[in-house]
């Protein structure tokens, strides 16, 4: 019991530290894309202390609660929004026998808890009692639900290939060849998974939740101080958790030569994270009707056909999956 508590404590704090500096990575990466310097002065020469300064600033800022807010829902929303993001990492295997809970239905668990973020998101918009925050929350729930279906279908393709819902088994099935390298099916499935991830995380070009010209800061517009920090932490944690899932499903997880397994896993997850960031800083926002139309008219049929094609391919091989 004590061993599990210590492992959970180490994992939680490790994730928080990692996510804190992923905010710095995004700011520096975006700056390089736009020929800027990015954070520099706080922790010269490259602003390495900027995340610490940001965290301290948010901790000491005044916590302002709107007088018309539904206080219980308003105060609870950031926690409800953050908790599912951390729960994702409970089932993520960083290496063989290096997971807090390596369960045999790990993928179902991750998909289930990751979808719970919409509850906290809507609570934030509703509890703020602000029409712009509520509109943002309704947009977000609509978009996340729309892209959840193709996201799950794309995630099931590696399951069919590996013949298992266990995340460790999916990684081990890629010992000979990563699933992204399978001709046509692997590449299209990875692209569909990435697009659905960007949309479900409300990242540009699918950023209708915030849309600065319309909704300012979206559902979080009435939040300040530490509550705002928790929401931002939840968004980055959830994004990195899904990046880790993408690494497990398509990029061979911890598999790789020379370097230890956890190092390979984190490097691949960072590449996946940077890929999403690159898309975020390279494209413009599209309209809400275009976003939803693309999900139901394009991405859903494509992922469904890919899943059926994968099942047919596995059946023709004798139903043994990638093995």
Secondary structure per residue as TSV (DSSP state, phi and psi in degrees):
chain	resnum	aa	ss	phi	psi
A	1	X	-	360.0	-47.1
A	2	X	H	-63.5	-37.7
A	3	X	H	-62.4	-41.0
A	4	X	H	-67.7	-37.2
A	5	X	H	-65.3	-41.7
A	6	X	H	-65.4	-42.6
A	7	X	H	-62.1	-42.2
A	8	X	H	-65.2	-39.1
A	9	X	H	-64.4	-44.4
A	10	X	H	-64.9	-43.9
A	11	X	H	-62.7	-45.3
A	12	X	H	-60.4	-48.9
A	13	X	H	-71.2	-33.4
A	14	X	H	-64.6	-41.6
A	15	X	H	-64.8	-43.7
A	16	X	H	-61.0	-44.5
A	17	X	H	-63.3	-43.0
A	18	X	H	-64.8	-44.9
A	19	X	H	-65.7	-37.4
A	20	X	H	-55.8	-42.6
A	21	X	H	-85.8	-13.2
A	22	X	H	-68.1	-28.3
A	23	X	H	-63.5	-39.0
A	24	X	H	-67.1	-40.0
A	25	X	H	-60.5	-44.1
A	26	X	H	-63.8	-42.7
A	27	X	H	-65.0	-40.8
A	28	X	H	-69.8	-41.0
A	29	X	H	-64.8	-43.8
A	30	X	H	-64.7	-38.0
A	31	X	H	-62.7	-41.6
A	32	X	H	-65.8	-37.7
A	33	X	H	-63.1	-30.7
A	34	X	T	-105.8	16.3
A	35	X	T	58.3	41.6
A	36	X	-	-116.9	176.6
A	37	X	-	-92.5	-39.0
A	38	X	-	80.0	-165.7
A	39	X	S	-54.2	131.9
A	40	X	-	-144.9	-42.8
A	41	X	S	-78.0	-37.5
A	42	X	T	-83.2	98.2
A	43	X	T	89.1	54.5
A	44	X	T	-60.1	147.9
A	45	X	T	-96.1	-4.6
A	46	X	T	-124.1	17.7
A	47	X	T	69.2	32.3
A	48	X	T	-64.6	-20.8
A	49	X	T	-93.0	2.2
A	50	X	H	-60.0	-43.5
A	51	X	H	-60.2	-36.9
A	52	X	H	-66.2	-43.2
A	53	X	H	-62.7	-41.1
A	54	X	H	-63.1	-42.0
A	55	X	H	-64.0	-44.3
A	56	X	H	-64.1	-39.8
A	57	X	H	-62.2	-44.6
A	58	X	H	-69.0	-31.4
A	59	X	H	-68.3	-33.1
A	60	X	H	-97.0	-4.0
A	61	X	S	-72.7	151.7
A	62	X	-	-67.2	137.9
A	63	X	-	-90.7	102.7
A	64	X	-	-96.8	127.1
A	65	X	-	-114.9	123.3
A	66	X	-	-57.9	141.7
A	67	X	T	-65.2	-26.4
A	68	X	T	-95.4	3.5
A	69	X	S	-71.0	152.4
A	70	X	-	-82.3	94.9
A	71	X	H	-55.6	-49.2
A	72	X	H	-58.6	-46.0
A	73	X	H	-69.2	-42.1
A	74	X	H	-59.9	-44.8
A	75	X	H	-74.6	-29.8
A	76	X	H	-83.9	-23.5
A	77	X	H	-55.1	-47.4
A	78	X	H	-59.8	-35.8
A	79	X	H	-69.1	-44.1
A	80	X	H	-63.9	-33.6
A	81	X	H	-72.8	-34.0
A	82	X	H	-82.5	-37.8
A	83	X	H	-57.1	-47.8
A	84	X	H	-60.3	-32.1
A	85	X	H	-64.0	-39.7
A	86	X	H	-73.6	-34.1
A	87	X	H	-64.2	-25.6
A	88	X	H	-56.1	-42.3
A	89	X	G	-72.6	-11.7
A	90	X	G	-64.2	-29.5
A	91	X	G	-108.8	5.2
A	92	X	-	-81.9	118.9
A	93	X	-	-86.3	115.6
A	94	X	S	-83.5	-16.2
A	95	X	B	-169.1	171.1
A	96	X	T	-57.1	129.0
A	97	X	T	61.7	23.1
A	98	X	B	-123.4	70.3
A	99	X	-	-147.1	144.9
A	100	X	S	-64.3	-40.1
A	101	X	-	-147.8	91.8
A	102	X	-	-86.3	82.4
A	103	X	-	-89.9	159.3
A	104	X	T	-77.7	-8.6
A	105	X	T	-119.8	43.2
A	106	X	H	-57.9	-39.3
A	107	X	H	-65.1	-42.9
A	108	X	H	-60.8	-40.0
A	109	X	H	-62.1	-48.0
A	110	X	H	-63.0	-44.2
A	111	X	H	-63.6	-36.9
A	112	X	H	-68.7	-50.0
A	113	X	H	-72.4	-31.1
A	114	X	H	-66.9	-31.1
A	115	X	T	-74.7	-12.0
A	116	X	T	-72.1	-9.4
A	117	X	H	-62.3	-26.5
A	118	X	H	-65.5	-25.2
A	119	X	H	-66.4	-48.9
A	120	X	H	-65.4	-36.8
A	121	X	H	-61.9	-47.6
A	122	X	H	-70.2	-34.1
A	123	X	H	-61.2	-39.8
A	124	X	H	-63.5	-43.2
A	125	X	H	-69.5	-41.5
A	126	X	H	-71.2	-45.3
A	127	X	H	-67.1	-24.6
A	128	X	T	-71.1	-21.1
A	129	X	T	54.7	44.0
A	130	X	-	-127.4	127.5
A	131	X	H	-63.2	-33.2
A	132	X	H	-72.1	-40.0
A	133	X	H	-64.6	-39.9
A	134	X	H	-67.3	-42.3
A	135	X	H	-61.0	-41.5
A	136	X	H	-62.4	-44.3
A	137	X	H	-63.2	-41.3
A	138	X	H	-65.0	-39.8
A	139	X	H	-61.1	-45.4
A	140	X	H	-62.7	-45.5
A	141	X	H	-62.4	-42.8
A	142	X	H	-60.0	-46.1
A	143	X	H	-68.9	-44.7
A	144	X	H	-62.5	-44.0
A	145	X	H	-63.3	-39.9
A	146	X	H	-62.2	-41.2
A	147	X	H	-91.5	-6.9
A	148	X	H	-66.2	-35.3
A	149	X	H	-66.6	-54.6
A	150	X	H	-64.3	-29.6
A	151	X	H	-62.0	-45.5
A	152	X	H	-67.8	-41.5
A	153	X	H	-61.7	-40.9
A	154	X	H	-66.6	-36.9
A	155	X	H	-70.5	-24.7
A	156	X	H	-77.7	-17.8
A	157	X	H	-61.7	-48.1
A	158	X	H	-62.2	-29.2
A	159	X	H	-63.2	-44.3
A	160	X	H	-64.8	-40.2
A	161	X	H	-64.3	-42.1
A	162	X	H	-85.2	-23.7
A	163	X	T	74.2	27.5
A	164	X	-	-157.9	150.7
A	165	X	S	-94.1	-4.3
A	166	X	-	-74.4	128.8
A	167	X	H	-64.7	-38.0
A	168	X	H	-65.2	-40.0
A	169	X	H	-66.7	-35.2
A	170	X	H	-64.6	-41.2
A	171	X	H	-65.5	-46.0
A	172	X	H	-63.2	-29.4
A	173	X	T	-69.4	-13.8
A	174	X	T	-97.7	14.4
A	175	X	S	-60.3	-35.1
A	176	X	S	-85.9	-37.7
A	177	X	S	-156.9	126.5
A	178	X	-	-63.2	147.4
A	179	X	G	-64.3	-27.1
A	180	X	G	-66.4	-20.7
A	181	X	G	-88.5	-6.4
A	182	X	S	-66.1	130.9
A	183	X	T	-54.3	130.2
A	184	X	T	64.8	-62.2
A	185	X	H	-60.1	-46.7
A	186	X	H	-62.7	-46.2
A	187	X	H	-67.6	-44.6
A	188	X	H	-66.0	-38.9
A	189	X	H	-64.9	-40.4
A	190	X	H	-65.8	-41.8
A	191	X	H	-62.7	-44.5
A	192	X	H	-62.7	-41.9
A	193	X	H	-62.2	-42.5
A	194	X	H	-66.2	-44.8
A	195	X	H	-62.1	-45.2
A	196	X	H	-64.0	-35.1
A	197	X	H	-64.5	-47.9
A	198	X	H	-58.8	-42.0
A	199	X	H	-69.1	-43.2
A	200	X	H	-69.6	-22.2
A	201	X	T	-91.5	3.9
A	202	X	T	58.0	41.6
A	203	X	-	-98.4	147.5
A	204	X	T	-55.4	135.3
A	205	X	T	-88.7	10.6
A	206	X	S	-104.7	28.1
A	207	X	-	-89.7	63.8
A	208	X	T	-86.6	-10.6
A	209	X	T	-69.3	-40.8
A	210	X	T	-96.0	-62.3
A	211	X	T	43.9	76.0
A	212	X	H	-47.6	-36.1
A	213	X	H	-71.9	-14.7
A	214	X	H	-115.7	-47.6
A	215	X	H	-120.6	16.1
A	216	X	T	53.5	-108.9
A	217	X	T	-100.0	15.0
A	218	X	G	68.7	-143.1
A	219	X	G	-66.5	-15.9
A	220	X	G	-96.2	11.5
A	221	X	T	-61.4	-30.2
A	222	X	T	-91.6	1.5
A	223	X	-	-93.8	146.8
A	224	X	-	-143.5	170.4
A	225	X	H	58.1	-135.6
A	226	X	H	-69.2	-31.1
A	227	X	H	-65.0	-41.5
A	228	X	H	-62.6	-39.9
A	229	X	H	-62.9	-39.2
A	230	X	H	-64.5	-38.7
A	231	X	H	-65.7	-43.6
A	232	X	H	-63.7	-41.4
A	233	X	H	-60.9	-40.9
A	234	X	H	-62.8	-42.4
A	235	X	H	-63.9	-45.2
A	236	X	H	-69.9	-37.6
A	237	X	H	-63.9	-43.9
A	238	X	H	-65.2	-41.2
A	239	X	H	-63.2	-43.9
A	240	X	H	-69.8	-34.7
A	241	X	H	-62.5	-42.8
A	242	X	H	-69.3	-31.8
A	243	X	H	-62.4	-41.6
A	244	X	H	-62.2	-39.6
A	245	X	H	-63.3	-41.0
A	246	X	H	-61.4	-38.2
A	247	X	H	-63.5	-41.8
A	248	X	H	-66.9	-41.9
A	249	X	H	-76.8	-33.8
A	250	X	H	-125.9	-25.1
A	251	X	S	-110.7	19.2
A	252	X	-	79.8	10.9
A	253	X	T	53.5	-122.6
A	254	X	T	-85.6	-0.2
A	255	X	-	-69.8	135.4
A	256	X	-	168.3	156.8
A	257	X	S	-82.5	157.9
A	258	X	S	67.8	-63.4
A	259	X	S	-74.4	154.1
A	260	X	-	-62.9	155.2
A	261	X	H	-54.9	-49.1
A	262	X	H	-60.8	-32.4
A	263	X	H	-67.3	-45.4
A	264	X	H	-60.2	-42.4
A	265	X	H	-61.0	-48.5
A	266	X	H	-67.2	-36.3
A	267	X	H	-63.9	-44.2
A	268	X	H	-65.3	-40.1
A	269	X	H	-64.3	-36.8
A	270	X	H	-65.7	-40.4
A	271	X	H	-63.0	-42.9
A	272	X	H	-62.7	-42.5
A	273	X	H	-62.4	-44.1
A	274	X	H	-66.9	-32.1
A	275	X	H	-61.4	-44.5
A	276	X	H	-66.4	-39.6
A	277	X	H	-65.0	-39.9
A	278	X	H	-60.4	-43.6
A	279	X	H	-63.5	-41.7
A	280	X	H	-60.3	-36.1
A	281	X	T	-98.9	10.8
A	282	X	T	-119.1	-13.1
A	283	X	S	-125.5	164.3
A	284	X	-	-99.8	160.1
A	285	X	-	-70.2	142.7
A	286	X	-	-110.6	166.4
A	287	X	-	-72.4	157.8
A	288	X	H	-63.6	-38.0
A	289	X	H	-67.8	-33.8
A	290	X	H	-68.7	-38.7
A	291	X	H	-62.4	-50.5
A	292	X	H	-70.1	-37.2
A	293	X	H	-62.8	-40.2
A	294	X	H	-63.7	-37.7
A	295	X	I	-64.9	-53.3
A	296	X	I	-80.1	-31.4
A	297	X	I	-94.4	-24.5
A	298	X	I	-117.8	-60.8
A	299	X	I	-67.8	-41.1
A	300	X	H	-62.8	-50.7
A	301	X	H	-61.5	-37.9
A	302	X	H	-64.9	-48.1
A	303	X	H	-65.5	-36.3
A	304	X	H	-65.2	-43.0
A	305	X	H	-66.1	-38.0
A	306	X	H	-64.1	-40.6
A	307	X	H	-64.5	-42.8
A	308	X	H	-64.7	-40.4
A	309	X	H	-64.8	-38.0
A	310	X	H	-65.4	-43.5
A	311	X	H	-61.7	-40.3
A	312	X	H	-64.3	-43.0
A	313	X	H	-62.4	-43.7
A	314	X	H	-66.3	-39.6
A	315	X	H	-63.9	-40.0
A	316	X	H	-66.9	-26.2
A	317	X	T	-84.4	0.6
A	318	X	T	103.4	10.9
A	319	X	S	71.8	23.7
A	320	X	-	-99.0	4.1
A	321	X	T	67.3	-151.1
A	322	X	T	-69.0	-24.1
A	323	X	-	-68.5	360.0
